[in-house]
């Protein structure tokens, strides 16, 4: 019974967090599969096609801009897989970079053109504890406990 109540609380928290993440994402230059990244749920296990966009100055929507993506570990660039500070990309499968990441690494996504510098993002990579907890709480094979 207590697991059910705790599960409900976690579910409501997830819904509220997701909604606030969507609201915050309107000024977000990063898209995964065409949707703004939810910074609160971004983790080592994130997947999807990443693009960087900026608003078109003519008011005609967004334009895709070239970017670099790489991992930093102990303030040094990690040159593994798709983590490369020299490659210019317009999109990439984010998991191709994250599969070489460790907890505590920084994921740097920066525009190639310096005039779009404000679109640069740096993520401190972590596990998504909420996903882990929800799998544990809603696992149908576990026994009901106190």
Rosetta blueprint (number, residue, H / E / L):
1 X L
2 X H
3 X H
4 X H
5 X H
6 X H
7 X H
8 X H
9 X H
10 X H
11 X H
12 X H
13 X H
14 X H
15 X H
16 X H
17 X H
18 X H
19 X H
20 X H
21 X H
22 X H
23 X H
24 X H
25 X H
26 X H
27 X H
28 X L
29 X L
30 X E
31 X E
32 X E
33 X L
34 X L
35 X E
36 X E
37 X L
38 X L
39 X L
40 X L
41 X L
42 X L
43 X L
44 X L
45 X L
46 X L
47 X L
48 X L
49 X E
50 X E
51 X E
52 X E
53 X E
54 X E
55 X E
56 X L
57 X L
58 X L
59 X L
60 X L
61 X L
62 X E
63 X E
64 X E
65 X L
66 X L
67 X E
68 X E
69 X E
70 X E
71 X E
72 X E
73 X E
74 X L
75 X L
76 X E
77 X E
78 X E
79 X L
80 X L
81 X L
82 X L
83 X L
84 X E
85 X E
86 X E
87 X E
88 X E
89 X E
90 X L
91 X L
92 X E
93 X E
94 X L
95 X H
96 X H
97 X H
98 X H
99 X L
100 X L
101 X L
102 X L
103 X L
104 X L
105 X L
106 X E
107 X E
108 X E
109 X E
110 X E
111 X E
112 X L
113 X L
114 X H
115 X H
116 X H
117 X H
118 X H
119 X H
120 X L
121 X E
122 X E
123 X E
124 X E
125 X L
126 X L
127 X L
128 X L
129 X H
130 X H
131 X H
132 X H
133 X H
134 X H
135 X H
136 X H
137 X H
138 X L
139 X L
140 X L
141 X L
142 X L
143 X L
144 X L
145 X L
146 X L
